[in-house]
Amino acid sequence: WNAMQIDGWGGYVLKEKFKMIKVALKEWHQAHSQNLPSRINSLKIRLSALEGKGEEEILSEAEAAEVHGISLDIHSLSRLNANISWQQSRSLWLKEGDANSKYFHSVMASRRRGNTISSIQVDGVPIEGVQPIKQAMFTHFASHFQASTVERPGVDNLQFLSLTPAEGGSLTKPFSVEEVKAAVWDCDSFKSPGPDGINFGFLKDFWSEMQADIMRFIAEFHHNGKLTKGLNATFIALIPKVDSLQRLNDFWPISLVGSLYKILTKVLANRLRLVISSVISESHTAFVKDRKILDGILIANEAVDEARKTKKELMLFKVDFEKAYDSVDWGYLDVVMGRMSFPVLWRKWIKECVCTATASVLVNGSPTDEFPLERGLRQGDLLSPFLFLLAAEGLNVLMQAMVENHFFSGYNFGVQNSIAVFHLQVADDTLLLGTKSWANVRALRAVL
């Protein structure tokens, strides 16, 4: 690692070193991991022959040493074969224990059958063949992530909660080695890697060798707020929603980001997690420290239960935002962070992380051409759940203004010391509550 002499910014140096490491690992894989089952079987045949000979006569020292060496080779190759099979199967419940190769191979076969895209329908027209399907995927997602030209009202007159100067300072203080290392160790070692092909298990195993280069990259980002070209590249993996894949909407698009970008955003997400409760209202119950995702569900159930028992009139309106993460406008998100008193440097970092992303769609393991992202938050980016909360807070603030100006009446819990509830947010699921009236319906229509 240290023998690779590359000049440039820290991010560029790491990117180039990872490229060279990938080449070396591919060569090692071809030399050591090809035809493992047949190699193991050949060794077992030779071992059986030597053991049979040993039953009839005393083996020579060379033959005895060969028996010992073959036994070690069989053990080593069998473990390597089992590890490869396990990683390819993506089985989470058999990380330890026997090789169970038959099970792993059945899981791999099932995954391949379920994930293979042999045909797809676009506007009712069936498309078959590798290149036509890849082109259809490219066209669909490149168009899907284009910026919207719809004019929307601003949020300048809305009253958002704000960070304190101390909280803002905690977001932009220098990054420490301990903080970055903790972020790396918080990540699953075996999650699918992004375009750079490096997972966190590799980073943890060779942390002592890579630490200096990684910290240089992190420190340079703190100073200049820039990402080297290519570090923010993304593979969009298509996860099947249904058994019979026919349409483009039958897939969940999950982003696989590179390891260096993931380290950076994990550190940023850990910092944001500590202060986000100061700017997110209590109506949001997911991804906020000391709040439980079930709280919002329980409150909604209590409202329905009380309304039934006391014969109160209750209006429930479930809002389903189509592809909510994909539709977030970056300019709006930045304005909201400004209204919440996020530091200028922090906003610069977030803008660089969000606005420089590019993507390729993986179709049967092969990437399409790359295209730029112009809107949305990537599912798979560790910052996205928290940034979505900031964006979604705009709806709560707008609803709060409607209530305070008597355009909307929330639902009142209890008889004495009643509490008004008008908005519940659980991740990207929105529930609006109020008294049953046409005035409330008109108010909701105006808000949405």
N, C-alpha and C positions, 0 to 999 in steps of 0.2 A: 504493500500500500504506500509506504513512505518512499519507495524507490521510484514511483511514478511522478515525474517532474512535469507539472503543467502550470503555466502562468495564466493569470487572469483573476477575476472576481471569485470570491469563495464559492458561490453557487455554480459558476461555470466549471471550476476545478472539480467539485464533487460530481457534477453531471458527467464530465469526461472520465473521471475515475470509475464511476459506476458502469459506463459503457465498456471500458477495458476489462473490468471485473466480469461483466456478463459474457464477453468473448472467452475469457479464460475458463469460466464455469461451464460454458457450453462444450468447450474442448475436453474438459475433465469429465463431463457427463458422458460424452460420446466414448471416451476411453474406458470409463469405469462402470457405466450404468446400462450399457446396451446388452440385450439378450441375457439378462440376469438369470431367469429361470433355467435356460439351457446350460449356462455356465455352472450354476449350482448343481444341476443334475449330473453334469460331467464329473464334477468334483466328488459327488456322492458315489458314482460308479467306481472311480479310482480308489476312494476310501474303502468301499466294500471289498474290492479286490485285494487291497493290502491287508485288511482285517481278516479276510479268508485265508490268505497266505500265513498270517500270524497264528492262526489256529493250528496250522500243520507244522510250522517250523518257526524258529526264532528269527525275527526280522533283524536286518543289519542296522547299524546306527543311522545310516542315511535314510533307510526306509522308515525307521521309527520317527526320525525328525520330519519326514515327509507326512506321516500320519498326523503328527501334531500340527504341522503347518496347514494341511488340508482342512482339519477340523476348525482351525481359527478362520480360514478363508470362508468356509461354509457359513460359520456363525456371522461373520462380518457382512458377507453378501446377502444373507437372508434378512438381516436387520435393515440393510440398505433397501432391499426390495420391498420389505414391509412398510418402511417409512415412505417410500415413493408411492406405494399403493394407497396408504392412508391419506397422504396429502392430496392425491388425485381424487379420492372418493369424497373428501370434505366431510367425513364422518366426525362428529364432535364428541361422541360418547365412547369412543374406543381409542383415545390417545395413548393409553397404556395397555399393557397386557400382551396376549398372543398376537401373532401376525395376522391370523384370521384372513388369509389372502382371498379365500373363496368369497367371503362376505364383502371385502373391499372391492373385488372385481365385479360383483353383482351390483354394488352401489354405483361404481363407475359406469357400468353399462346402462343402468337406469338413468343416470344423470345425462349421459350422452344422448339417449333416445329422447328424453324430455326436453333437452335444451336445443336440439338440432332444429334448424329452420329450413325446411325443404321447399316450402311455398308460402306465399303471403298474399292477401287480398288488399289492393289499394283502389279505393273508389269502386269496389265491386268487381274489379278486374284481377283475376289470379295471375301472380307473377312467380315464375320458377327459374331456377338456375342461380349459381353463386353470384355472378356479377350483376344481373338484373335486381336481385334481392338487395345486394349491398348498395346499389344506386338508389333504390327506393327508400332504404333506411337513411341514407345520407340526405336525400332530398327532404324527407319528412322531418328529421331532427334539426337540420340546418334552418329550415323554415320555422319550426316550432320555437327555436331560441332566438329568433330575430326580435329586435326591439319593437315595441308597440308605438304607434304614432298617435294614439288617442290622447287628447288633451284632458287632464284631470285637474280639479281644484287643488290649491295648495293647502298646507297645514299650518300656515303662519299664525293663524288666530286661535289655534287649539292649545290647550294647556297640558303639556306633557310633564311627567315627573322628571327630575334632573339629578345627575350625579353631583356629589360634592367634589370640591377641588382635590381632597385626599383620595377619593375613589378614582378620579380621573388620573391622578398621578400614579396610582398603583397599576394602571393599565399600561403606562408608557415607561416605567422604570426599566433600567438595563436588565437584560436576561442573564440569569446565573446558570452555571454548569449544573447545579443540583436541580434547578427548575426544568431544564431541558432534558436531563437524564430521567427525571421522574415522569415527564411526558412520554418519553420513549417506552419506558417500562409499563406505563398504563395501557399501551396499545397491545392488542392480541398479536402474538408472534406469527400466527399462521393464516391471517386474513389474506385474501387475494391481493397481490401487488398491483400497482398501476403500471403506466407505460415504462417506467425504469426497471421493472422486474425485480425490485428489491423488497423483501418483506421485513417485518420488524424482528423476526427471529434472527435474521442475518445481522441486523444492526446491533442487537443485544450481544450476540456472540463476539462481534469484533468492535465493540464500543471503544475499547482502550486505543485501538489503532485509528479509529475514525473521529474520536471526540474533538481533537484540535481543529480539523477541517470543518466539522459540523458547527462548532461554536463560532468559527470565523464567518461562516455563512449567516448564522443567526445574528451576530453582532453587526455585520454589514447591512442586513435588512433593517435592523433597528435604526441605523444611521441614515440610510438613503431611501428606505421604503421601496426598493425595487427588487423584482424577481428576474433572474436570468431567463432569457428566452428558452422555452422548452420545459422549465420546471413546473409550470402550471398546466401542462398537458393532461388530458383526461381520457380514459377509456370508458365509454358508456356500455355497461353490461346489461343485457336484456334478460330479466328474470320473468319466467312465465307466470301469468296470473291464473290461467286455466289449463286444463289438460289438452284440449284441442286448440292449437294455435292457428288462427286464421287471419286476424286483423292486427294492425300496428298497435291498437289500444289493448291488445291482450298481453302486453309486456309491461313490467315495471322497469323504468330506466334507472339503474343504479350507477353512480359515478365511482370509478376506481382512480384515485389520484396518486401521484408519485410519492415516494417515501419522504423526500426532503420537504415537499409542500405539506405533507401530513404532520411531520414533526413540528413545523412552524405553526400550523393552524391548531394543533393540539395544545401548544403552549398558549396561544392567544385565547383559545376556548376556555382553558383552565382559568385564565385571568378574568375573562368576561363572566364566567359562572359565579365568581365571588361577589360581583357588584350588580348583576343584572336585576336582582330583586328590588333594588332601589328605584328602578325606572319602569318596572313591569307591574301592573296593577294586580290585585289579588284575584281577579277573574281568570287569570292564566295559571293553570295548575300543573303544567308539564315543563320539565327542563329548568326549573327554578329551584335554587337551593332551599331546603327546609319545606318544600311543598310536595305533595303527593299527587300523582297523575289521576288517582281515583277520587280526589276531593271534589273535582268538578262534577263527576258522574254522580257521586253521592248527593251533592247539593241539588242537582236536577231531579233525582229520584225523590228527595224529601219534598221538593216543591210540588211535584205531581201528587205525592201521597197526601200532603196537607190540603191541596186544592180539592181532592176527592172527598176527604173526610169532612171538611168544613164547608163544602159547596161553594168555594170561591171560584171566581172566573179567572182562568189562566190561559194565556196564549204562549205557545212554544213554537219557535221558528228555527228549524235546523238549516244552517247554511252550508252548502257543499260547494266550496270553491274548486272548480276544475283545475287539476294540476297546480295546486296552490304554490308549491315551492318554485315551479318553473315560471310562474307569472310575476314574481316580485320584480318591480322596477328598481333599478340600481340608484337612479337619481332620487327617487322618493325615499329609499332606505337611507341615503346619505343625509337628506334633509331632516329626517326623523332623528338620526343620531346627533345632528347639530342642535336640534331643539331640546334634546336630552342632555346637552352639555358634555358630550364626548369630546375628548381633546382632539385638536386638529391633526396631530401626529397619528393618533389611533385611527381616525377616519381615513387618513392617507394610506395606512397599512391595509385596512379593510378594502378600500377601493382597489388597491393593487391585487389583493388576493381574489377578489370577486370579478373584476373587470378585465383581467388579462388572460382568463381561462380560454383554452381551446379544447375541442373534443373530437374523438373518433368513435364510431359505433362498432362494437365487436359483433360480427355476424359469423356464427359457428367458429369462433376463435380468431377470425381474421378481421383486422380493423379496416374501416372505410377511410376515405380521404378525410383530412382534418378540416374542421370549420370553426370559426370563432363563435363564442357565446356572447350575446348582446343583452340578455336579461336572465333572471331566474337565479335560484340557489341550488347547487348540486346536492342531490341526496347521496351521501357518502362523504361529503366534505364535513369535517368535524365542527366547523363554525356554523353551518347552515341552520341547525335547530335554534340556536340562540339569535342569529340574525333574523330568522323568521319571526321570533317572538317580538323583536323590536319593530318589525314591519307591521305585524298584526296589532300592536298596541295602538296604532292609529285608529282602528275601528273602535276600540274600547273608549279612547278619548273622545271620539266623535259621538258615541252613544252617551257618554257622560254629559257632554254639552247639551244633547237633546233632552236629557232628563232634567238638568238644571234649568233649562229654559222652558220647561213644561210642554215640550213637544211630544214627549214619550213618557209613559207611566210604567215603571218597573213592577215586578211582582213583590208584594210585601209579605215577608215571613212573620208569623206570630200575630198575637192580638196586642199585647203590651210590649213596648220597646221593639217594634217591628223593624226588620231590616229589609231594605229594597234591593232586589237582585234583578239585573237587566241583561247581563252578558256573561257567558261562561266560555272559556277557550281551553280546549284540551288538545295540545299539539296543533294540527291544522284543522281540527273539527270545531265549529262555531255553533253555539246555541244562544238564541236571544229569547228573553223571557219578559212578559209584561201582562197587564190586564187586557181582557178581551175587549177591543174597541176598534172601530174603523180608523180613528185618529192614530192609534198605534200602528196599524197596518200602513197607513199613508206615510207615517214617519219612517218606518223601516224601509219602505220603498225608496224614499228620498235619500236615506243614508247609503243604501247599497248601490 
